[in-house]
Amino acid sequence: MKSIKTILYTAALGLAISSCAGYLDEENLGNTTAENYYGDQAGYEGLVNATYSTLRDVYQPTPYVFCAGTDLFFAAHAEVPLGLASYQTLTPGNGQVEELFKTLYQSIQIANMALEYSNETAPYTALETRVAEVRTIRAYYYFLLVQNFGDVTLVTDLIKEPIVSFERNPAREVYDFIISELEMAIDDLPMDQPDFGRVTKRVAQHILAKVHLTRGYDTENGGSAADFTEAAQWADAAIDGQALNLAFGELFEYQNDNNEEILWSIQYAEASTLNSPAHNWDYPWGPLVQGADDGVNKKNALHPTEYLFTLFDDADTRFEGTFLNIKTSPYTGYILNPESTPVNYYYPRTAAQLADTTAWRAASPNRMETIITPIGPYWWDALNQTDFPALKKFDRLQLPDIRYTHDLYLARLGETYLIAAEAYLQAGDLGTALARVNEVRRRAAAPGMEAAMQVSSVDLDFILDERARELAGEGLRWMDLKRTGKLMEYTATRNPDIKAIYDSGTDPFLGANSEYKILRPIPLSAISLDAGDYPQNPAYE
């Protein structure tokens, strides 16, 4: 595949490919080669750090490819790619799909380079651990690829010369490779690392649990009931007896990114974002906020659905931990100066909140002019651009004197419990599945309401509801629904864009060859540049 070839070859040699042979023949005046640059600890550590840095590349764009087209959010602005939002017009030319495909392969080649030169660098104490970290990151990238695209090319060695044609490996082989790599990494990883954000044994166990859980549903590609048992065991190993001790709202608090429940995250210290792009995960959730004094730039692009807004029990604190139930002026006043910042809007939703708006207003002089907008259809009206609870999990500050970018969480303990719950459910151990769910709900309960939040039975639909309450906006929902076979069923009734297409008599998921658009298309640029016959996914042929 020439597109991947160019990407990988360029990354491998650190050169800009040129048609001028003289450029490639220029003398290396510094006598610096990859072999001697990466031949000692300092050079090799830089290569490992470069592998971590690729995580930013994968997650930097506005997260439409991760979050659009599910039952939690619908498109409320034209900038959301229509194909990702409602599938009917999803084609191999979709730019966000192409960017994901390309960036994952670029990132894999950086990992391949780190693994290649691990054999050349002088041995040092942490080398074995660093190799295991890189293996885990590369396995994670292949997991993203196989979930999104199905059969994909396994590129496991550093490419040092042009390759003009690739084959797609069956998803069965990709799963086998991912599992083998993670098992190997787990053996060499420590339980803890001195640097927060590095891969640990628990991170690899969390990912491996999710890989087995995902493959368990995919019997065509080697999945079986044994995968669910494996997933449950690996998830429990990652939990390692740790309870969910933090209040849910603390998980995403300002400057609390490195809290005890975060197993793995992409780090965004201020100094590291001065000369490199930060993520854009705070932007698309709205409501519209674009003032210089506000410290944020938000647009109503991915609007919460009625299903998501109404999913939380009155005693469930995850609503207020996920959504901002006030809107202050300036917007970031709720973070930086909550005691004295005027509150423009208040969004009550529980019976107690709705009954107590007079007392709520009287509790602070900052609330005397507040507009109170209770839960109702106006919240999930696509035309409502400014007056609804904002998803706040990734709010970052962009003020002259304060520059803060919230870390992106790739693995956290609350999800590990829910992976375990789903795996135990599918393995037939309903009692343990229930216990794992109830631990998540116990932590989510308002003080004194822990018993009321406990449930006595669970099924797959309930666990997916629980994942929506716990993980909304964290980029996991599309893969959750694809994994469990619920994507078409849930979006047909809960996503108003997709429901409207169904109601008009058209199935938006139905593609070519009577195949459904459950996988993403292989980008047209990759297929057209391959010298062989690189196959497209059937729904897009």
C-alpha positions, 0 to 999 in steps of 0.5 A: 500500500503506497500510502502506508509505505510512504508514511512508514518509510518516512517515519523509519528513516526520518527523511522527507521523501524526495524525487531528487536522488542527490538529496538522498545521497547527501553526506551526513556531516554529523556522522549520526546514524540511528544505530549510534543515536539509539545505541545508548540509554538516553537515545533509546529513552527518547525513542520510547518517549516518541512512541508515547507521543504518538498517542497524542497524534491519534487522539488530537483531532476533534473526536467525531470518529470516536463519539459520533453516530451513537445513542449518546450524541447526535450531530447538531452542527454541519461540521460533524461529518455526516457519514460518521453521524448517521452512516448513510453517506459514510464512504471511503473518502471520509477524512476522519476515518482516513486520519485515524487509519493513517495515524495509527499506522504511522504510530505503529511504525514508531513503535516498530522502530523502538522495538527494532532498536531495543536489540541495538542499544546498550543494556540498562536496568529499565530496558526490558520494561521499556520494551514491554511498554512499547509492545503494549502501546502497539497492541493497543493501536492494533486493537483500535484498528481491528475494531474499526476496520476488521481485517487489517495489515499486520506490520510487525517489523521496522520497514527500512525500504519501500513496500508497494503492496500489502495484504490484509491479515484476517481479524482472527490473526490480528486478535491472536497477535494482540493477545500474544503481545500483551501476554508477553508485555504483562510478564515484563511490566511492573505493577507501578511506575515512577512516572505517572502515565507510563504503561504498567502491568495493570494497564496491559491487563485492562487492555487484554481483558477488553480484547478478550471481551471483544473477541468473545462476541466475534465467533467468526474470528476465533471468539468463544465463551472462553474469551469471556472467562479470560476477560473476567480474570484479566479484569480482576487482575487489573482491579487488583483489589482496589475499591472505587474510593473517589467521589465520581466528580473528583475523577475529572476535577481541575488539575486532578488528572493524576488521581488514584483511579487512572490506570493510563492517560495521555499527559498534557502538562502545560510545558509539553503543549507550548509547541505541540497541539493539545487535544480538541476533546473539550470543543464539540460538546457545547453549548456555544462559548466563544468569548476571549474572557471565557477561557474555552472554545466550545460549540454545540456539535455533538449534542446529548440525546434524550436517552443520555440526559434522562438515563441517570437516577436522582441519586446518581451523582454521575450526572453532575460529575459529567455535565455542568448543571450551571452556566457561569459568566465567564464559563470558566468561573465555575472552575476558577472562582465559583464563590463569586462568579455570576450564575447565568443558568441553572439546570435542575433535573432531580425531584429534589432540585426541581422542588427547591429552586427558590431555596437554591436561588436564595442561597447565593447573591450570584444566583439572583438573576439566574435563568432556571431551565429544568430538564425537558425537551428543550435540553435535547432540542438540536436548535438549542445552541446555548442553554443546556448542561455542558459535558465538562469532563475535558474542559481546558482553560486557555487564558493568558495566565492559565493554560491547562489541558485536561489529560485524556483517560485511556484506562480507568478503574471504573471501566475495569469494573464494568469490563469485569461485569460484562465478562462475568455476565457473558461467562454465566456468573451472574452473581459476580457480574452483579457485584462488579456493577454494584461497586460502580453504582455504590461509588456513584451514589449520593451520600446516604443513598448507597443502598438505594443505588444497588440493583438485584439483577443485570443483563447486557442492556443494563450494563451498557446503560451503566457504561453510558452513565459512567463513560459518556464522552470518553470515546468508547461508546461506538466500540461498545455498541459495535462489540455487543451488536447493539449499534443499529438497534440502539441508534435506530430509536435513540439517535434522532438523526438516525431515527429520522432516516429509518422513519423515512423508509431508508436503512442508513446502515445498509451499504453495498452488497447488502452488507451493513456499515458496521466496520469503517471503510478502508480509506480510498487513498490507501486502496488507490495507492496500493500496487496490488489489490487491497480489498475494501470492506464489503459494505463500501465496494 
